[in-house]
Amino acid sequence: MGFPNIWSKEETKANANAKQIDRLEKSRQ
């Protein structure tokens, strides 16, 4: 995992976003 710090931050943000969207989708059903 030799990623620069910026990539890690972006990756984390994307993951958090995906989880949030997933939660919204589930709560909508």
QUIFENZI-V491436 format. One record per pair of residues at least 12 apart in sequence whose C-alpha atoms are under 6 Angstrom apart, sorted by the first residue. I is the first residue (numbers start at 1). J is the second residue. D is the distance in whole Angstrom. If there is no record, write none. Layout:
BEGIN
((I	J	D) (I	J	D))
END
This chain:
BEGIN
none
END
